[in-house]
């Protein structure tokens, strides 16, 4: 993951899972898609295309990180890129 620390991935995962294991394949797939979307949004932000703040101060950076995580989680829960439904249906068929 180019330029993304493991702690950032861990933080994003913790925010998505709230310290619990997914109850079913659909939840796991949505959490995965949300994590992927968070990383995509972070990449856009890193490239200099800031949409919330300049990220030059710690408060702006924290607000941007939180907004990226919340937007990604919301997108994933509402269809997102469609990956969650594909992954969950595949996991269900393997049971």
Secondary structure, 3 states (H helix, E strand, C coil): CCCCCHHHHHHHHHHHHCCCCCCCHHHHHHHHHHHHHHHHHHHHHHCCCCCCCCCCCHHHHHHHHHHHHHHHHHHHHCCCCCHHHHHHHHHHHCC
